[in-house]
């Protein structure tokens, strides 16, 4: 099996796509954490998940477990009203029953998940503790979990306890099935947990020790051992899943194609040429950011429609009435009838976004406008790169939002969303940090969007002259709260050596202004 360290960005990108698709919630965010077990915070629309490297098995097996964990969390988002803490018996038992309920509901929609669920069950069972290592009455709850989820327990338990566990499991399964057939939700199921607590004769506040797969580091299984456990799971789950081909489940051919694409994309990301660190530019780390808040779909769709007409040369109109069209007579006098003229923009552009503190109050709208610009540039297949600058820990930082050879996607949108507007406008220092990449890529246009005057105008003039010496067309777009202020900023920028300056007082006008620069 190929050994490769998948980059977090690649993992977050596919994770975000899968969870949003499965849950049908577009604002879910993914956080990868090696300090926490996998869990979902419904109020925050956030899934926290254990990384691949902390799981058991080879790289592909780790990915399959990771992917199935994502599916379960997506189903929790879709079907659960609440998720309690696993720290105490009551919440642990409720969440265990909910896992079975959402699994059955989810399988009705995502029928192709069956093999992956069975495969994941195998590793779940491997990761659970031996009962003799769990002390006190928590052992009863752990045995209940294993018998309820897998139809088997690891180790031995007193016969009197086991009778209670079997009785509790039978009751729990009956309740889960009733919840599904009668369309009951989490709150209904929660009311039944106390009855299971009574059957097990435990305290609802009994502390439950955490059992995490990554606590079993070094647990290597041979293919024969894995297949043996998989067959046990398949047999115990036959009533729910029907007959299962254990060898086919183990191979996971239907998922490997997806995994191979992820590996290929990861290799492309690794081979970028200049690394950001070597040229003084940083990439925003993947954080807990909901990029959907800066998507203005009305603005984006309106711009795409506008430039669709520009690109094709045809204008689409929807009217209630109109003259009858005689196509035969029209064709006789107008040949050729159709002439397909497709416009395209060959200009390469690098965009630098000012994120100094003066933009902070309008930061969200500013990001909406610049994101809409990026969406339209991607739609028009323009070669473009996006950078931003701000101050962090008293030092100016130049951020790489989107390099030229990376597609605009939700990861690049996340990078833009998480940049905090702060600090002054040290343009000369930022230009100096960007000089190596600009010298390497030689864009046709270098566009700076700023709402203020630079800290050192003389230094900016020198850097502008140097960049123009590379054959780059230097353009600046001045942003202001009103027409007078925007025009003043643009006029001041003229004295800094830019070949063209423009003014914008309405942030929503930014995309159209930039496209006009390119349409030459």
Secondary structure, 3 states (H helix, E strand, C coil): CCCCCCCHHHHHHHHHHHHHHHHCCCCCEEEECCCCCCEEEHHHCEEEECCHHHCCCCHHHHHHHHHHHHHHHHHHHHHCCCCCCCCEHHHHHHHHHHHHHHHHHHHHHCHHHHHHHHHHHHHHHHHCCCHHHCCCCHHHHHHHHHHHHHCCCCCCCCHHHHHHHHHHHHHHHHHHHHHHHCCCCHHHHHCCHHHHHHHHCCCCCCECCCCCHHHCCCCCCCHHHHHHHHHHHHHHCHHHHCCCCHHHHHHCHHHHHHHHHHHHHHHHHHCCCCCHHHHCEECCCCCCCCHHHHCCHHHHHHHHHHHHHHHHCCCCCCCCCCCCCCHHHHHHHCCCCCCCCCCCCCCCEEEEEECCHHHHHHHHHHHHHHHHHHHHHHHCCCCEEEEEEEEECCEEEEEEEECCCCCCCHHHHHHHHHCCCCCCCCHHHHHHHHHHHHHHHCCCEEEEEECCCCCCHHHHHHHHHHHHCCCCEEEEEEECCCHHHHHHHHHHHHCCCCCEEEEECCHHHHHHHHHHHHCC
